Amino acid sequence: MHIPDGFINPATAATMFAVSSVFLVWSWKKIKAEYPSSFVAVLSISSAFVFAAQMINFPIVYGTSGHLVGGTFLAVLLGPYAAMLSMTIVLMMQAFFFADGGIIAFGANIFNMAVIGALSFFIVKLLNQKSTSPRRFASSVFTASWLSVVVGSLAAAVEIGISPAFAEAGGIMVTIPAMLFWHVLIGLGEGAITTTLIMSLQRLQPAVIGSLTFLKVKVKP
C-alpha cells in the first residue's frame, strides 16, 4: 500500500501531508495528556514487530504493493493516539532507510496507514459496546482491521488515480477497482492475523493491551 514518489501530484502530496500533520499534532497532545511514560517500551516493541511485518511486500498493479499493515493491531495494543505515532515512525524508517514509500508521498502514506489504521480503534469501540464477550471483542477487532485495510487502499487508489500521470491509464476508474479487489482479500488475512495476535495477548498478557482502558471494557479470558 506504500505509494512511491512520482505516483501522486505535488498538490495531492502537499494536501495529504497537511491533513496528516493535523492528526499527528492531535495525537501528540493526547499522548502527553493521557499516556504514562511506561508505555514507551511496549510502543517500541510493537513498532519493531509491525516494521518487520510490513517489509514483506508483494506487487499488485502499477508499481503499488500489498502487505500486512498492522494499524488496528497497534490501535488495540496501544490505543489510537500512540498507534498513530507508532505507525508514523515505522513509515518514516521505511521511507528514509529502505525506500519503501516515497518521501514526497510520505503524508499520503501516513494518512492511508497510520491515521486510518489508528482510527479503526473507534470501530472496535463502537462494535464492542462495552461487551465482556471474547467473541464480540474478536469480531470487532477483525472487522475494524479489515475495514482499515480496505479504506486505506481506497484512499491510496484515489490519491494515485487523480494524478495526471495515471490519467491516460484510466485514472480512478482503474486504480480503485484494482486496489480494492486485492485489498479486500488482503484485509481478510490482516483481520485474521490481527485478531489472533490480540486475543492471544489478551489471554496471556492482558496488561499490555493498553487500549482496553480506553475501551472501558474488561474482556473475559
C-alpha positions in Angstrom: 0.0 0.0 0.0 3.1 2.3 0.2 2.9 4.9 -2.5 6.3 5.7 -4.2 7.3 9.2 -5.3 6.1 10.2 -8.7 2.7 8.4 -8.3 0.8 11.4 -6.9 1.0 15.0 -8.0 2.6 17.7 -5.8 -0.8 19.3 -4.9 -2.2 16.0 -3.6 1.1 15.2 -1.8 1.0 18.6 0.0 -2.7 18.3 0.9 -2.2 14.9 2.4 0.9 16.0 4.3 -1.1 18.9 5.8 -4.0 16.6 6.7 -1.8 14.0 8.3 0.1 16.7 10.2 -3.1 17.8 11.9 -3.9 14.3 13.0 -0.3 13.8 14.3 -0.4 17.0 16.3 -3.8 16.0 17.8 -2.3 12.5 18.7 0.8 14.0 20.3 -1.3 16.3 22.5 -3.4 13.3 23.6 -0.4 11.2 24.3 1.2 13.9 26.5 -2.1 14.2 28.4 -3.2 10.6 28.8 -0.4 8.2 28.4 2.1 7.1 31.1 5.8 7.1 30.3 5.9 3.3 30.8 4.1 2.8 27.5 7.3 3.6 25.6 8.7 0.0 25.9 5.5 -1.6 24.5 5.4 1.1 21.8 9.0 0.3 20.7 8.5 -3.5 20.6 5.2 -3.3 18.8 6.6 -0.8 16.3 9.5 -3.1 15.6 7.1 -6.0 15.0 5.0 -4.0 12.5 8.1 -2.7 10.8 9.3 -6.2 10.2 5.8 -7.4 9.0 5.4 -4.5 6.6 8.7 -5.3 4.9 7.1 -8.4 3.3 5.6 -6.9 0.1 4.1 -8.3 -3.0 3.2 -6.4 -6.2 -0.4 -5.5 -7.1 -0.7 -3.1 -10.1 1.1 0.0 -11.5 4.0 -0.4 -9.1 1.9 -0.5 -5.9 2.2 -3.3 -3.4 0.3 -5.2 -0.8 1.4 -6.2 2.7 0.2 -6.5 6.2 -0.4 -3.1 7.6 -0.8 -3.5 11.4 -2.7 -0.3 12.1 -5.5 -2.0 14.0 -3.1 -4.2 15.9 -1.3 -1.1 17.1 -4.5 0.7 17.9 -5.9 -2.1 20.1 -2.5 -2.7 21.7 -1.5 0.9 22.4 -4.7 3.0 21.9 -5.4 5.2 18.9 -3.1 8.1 19.7 0.1 6.1 20.3 -0.8 3.8 17.4 -0.8 6.8 15.1 2.6 7.9 16.3 4.0 4.3 16.2 2.9 3.7 12.7 4.3 7.0 11.5 7.7 6.1 13.0 7.5 2.8 11.1 6.7 4.5 7.9 9.4 7.1 8.4 12.1 4.4 8.9 10.9 2.5 5.8 10.8 5.6 3.6 14.2 7.1 4.6 16.2 4.0 5.1 14.6 1.4 2.8 13.0 3.5 0.1 9.7 1.7 0.8 7.2 4.5 0.2 8.2 7.9 -1.2 9.4 11.0 0.7 7.1 13.3 -1.3 4.2 10.9 -0.8 5.0 10.5 2.9 2.0 12.5 4.0 -0.3 10.3 1.9 1.2 7.1 3.3 0.8 8.4 6.9 -2.9 9.1 6.2 -3.6 5.8 4.5 -1.9 3.6 7.1 -1.2 5.4 10.3 -4.2 7.7 10.5 -6.8 5.3 9.1 -5.3 2.3 11.0 -5.3 4.2 14.3 -8.8 5.5 13.9 -10.0 1.9 13.4 -9.8 1.7 17.2 -13.1 3.6 17.3 -14.7 1.0 15.1 -13.7 -1.6 17.7 -15.1 0.6 20.4 -18.4 1.1 18.5 -18.9 -2.6 17.7 -17.8 -3.9 21.1 -20.2 -1.7 23.0 -18.5 -2.4 26.4 -19.3 -6.1 26.0 -17.4 -8.7 28.0 -17.8 -11.4 25.4 -14.5 -12.5 23.9 -16.3 -13.5 20.7 -17.7 -10.0 20.3 -14.4 -8.4 21.0 -12.7 -10.7 18.5 -15.2 -10.0 15.8 -14.9 -6.2 16.4 -11.1 -6.4 16.0 -11.5 -8.5 12.8 -14.0 -6.1 11.3 -12.0 -3.0 12.2 -8.8 -4.5 10.9 -10.4 -5.5 7.6 -12.1 -2.1 7.1 -8.8 -0.2 7.9 -7.1 -2.1 5.0 -10.0 -1.6 2.6 -10.4 2.1 3.4 -6.7 2.7 3.3 -6.4 1.1 -0.1 -9.4 3.2 -1.3 -7.6 6.4 -0.2 -4.4 5.3 -1.9 -6.3 4.4 -5.1 -8.0 7.8 -5.2 -4.7 9.7 -4.5 -3.0 7.8 -7.3 -5.9 7.9 -9.7 -6.3 11.6 -9.7 -2.7 12.1 -10.6 -2.1 13.3 -14.2 0.5 10.5 -14.5 -2.3 8.0 -14.4 -5.0 9.9 -16.3 -4.2 8.1 -19.6 -4.3 4.7 -17.9 -7.9 5.3 -16.8 -7.4 7.2 -13.5 -9.6 6.2 -10.6 -11.7 4.0 -12.9 -8.7 1.7 -13.0 -6.9 2.3 -9.7 -9.9 1.9 -7.4 -11.1 -1.5 -8.7 -7.5 -2.8 -8.9 -6.6 -1.7 -5.4 -9.9 -2.7 -3.8 -10.0 -6.2 -5.4 -6.7 -7.2 -3.9 -7.1 -5.4 -0.6 -10.5 -6.8 0.2 -8.7 -10.2 0.2 -5.6 -8.9 2.0 -7.9 -7.4 4.6 -9.2 -10.8 5.4 -5.7 -12.1 6.1 -4.9 -8.9 8.1 -8.1 -9.3 10.2 -7.3 -13.0 10.9 -3.7 -12.3 12.0 -4.6 -9.2 14.0 -7.4 -10.9 15.8 -5.3 -14.0 16.6 -2.4 -11.8 18.0 -4.7 -9.6 20.0 -6.7 -12.4 21.5 -3.6 -14.4 22.3 -2.0 -11.4 24.1 -5.3 -10.7 25.9 -5.3 -14.2 27.3 -1.5 -14.4 28.1 -0.6 -10.8 28.9 -3.7 -8.7 29.3 -1.7 -5.9 31.0 -0.1 -5.0 27.7 -3.4 -4.4 25.9 -3.3 -0.7 26.8 -6.3 0.3 24.7 -8.7 -1.8 26.9 -8.5 1.2 29.3 -9.8 3.5 26.5 -12.4 0.9 25.5 -13.5 0.8 29.2 -14.1 -2.9 29.0 -12.6 -6.0 30.6 -12.8 -8.9 28.2 -13.1 -12.2 30.0 -10.3 -14.7 29.1 
